[in-house]
Amino acid sequence: MLQEEVAVSTRTLQWKCVESRVDSKRLYYGRFILSPLMKGQADTIGIAMRRALLGEIEGTCITRAKSEKIPHEYSTIVGIDESVHEILMNLKEIVLRSNLYGTRNASICIRGPGYVTAQDIISPPFVEIVDTTQHIAILTEPMDLCIGLQIERNRGYRMKTPNNAQDGSFTIDAVFMPVRNANHSIHSYGNGNEKQEILFLEIWTNGSLTPKEALHEASRNLIDLFIPFLHAEERDTNLEDNQSRVTIPFFTFQNKLDKLSKSKKEIALKCFFIDQSELSPRIYNCLKRSNIYTLLDLLNKSQEDLMKMDHFHIEDVKQILDILKKRFKIDLPKNKFSFLNPLE
């Protein structure tokens, strides 16, 4: 069981895991509580967390299968018990765990007779199959089955597009959501103005994430969404061509940093998130996958550290260095980094 305390005004919020179990390789369950909350706060948090758990967490799955010998999705192949459609549905059920960026290729090449399971998938590096016993097909004759697969990481749900399969390629309904279900309930206690609430959160995942990991990821994504409102500054509204246009301000990080004493700089840097800068979405996603969320996290890395990250190029490092110099007058060393050097 896990428990943490967070100070909020004069209250101390406590969250803990009150139940955790593994029903199967593809079904994890966790139950968490957060308390004490003021009247109405539990519902606010519960609704937001449920939506974030179901819609904001990224997952990995098979999105396409290809075989030149397959004429149509609803056709059958001599020597295989399942129809092509049934094989595609079985591929849809395979649960993957990864931190890959973009799409990757995988394949199945096996000779019958025998059972074809997820264990027979030749997957790219850093992609793990959660349940290798997942059934795909049964080969009843001495024949070769070769299928090319496309693996992708994304969020939400994407329905397959109509495909005439002239090239033997078939799209698969993509269920990227690692959270199968999430519920929240509220217990109230006390009287009148002293009434308080306890929030209960129930989370079921597909095994690619634990419920605790899903809760952490959903919380982080919610924070990322609300960060712009914390730093927004009012600007005059310009009226052009009889249309109202609101200019979104650049965040004046350097002005804020100049007003802070050196003893407070480290604390301040923890509050500046990398998504507030002018980094491209691809660079931001690469940094996030390496657990770099704030400016302080970034300053604890060297240029050499960044180059070791997956899918990172020298042009990406140059873009980061340009932004740091322009907005913060800070540089990253090529090798070892000391936190105090750039701030002194």
PyMOL commands that set and color helices and strands:
alter all, ss='L'
color gray80, all
select helices_A, chain A and resi 41-55+84-92+118-120+192-194+211-231+253-258+262-271+274-276+281-289+295-299+303-307+314-328+341-343
alter helices_A, ss='H'
color red, helices_A
select strands_A, chain A and resi 3-8+11-24+27-38+58-66+96-98+103-111+114-117+121-122+127-129+135-139+144-155+157-158+169-171+174-175+179-189+196-205+238-240+243-245
alter strands_A, ss='S'
color yellow, strands_A
deselect
rebuild
show_as cartoon
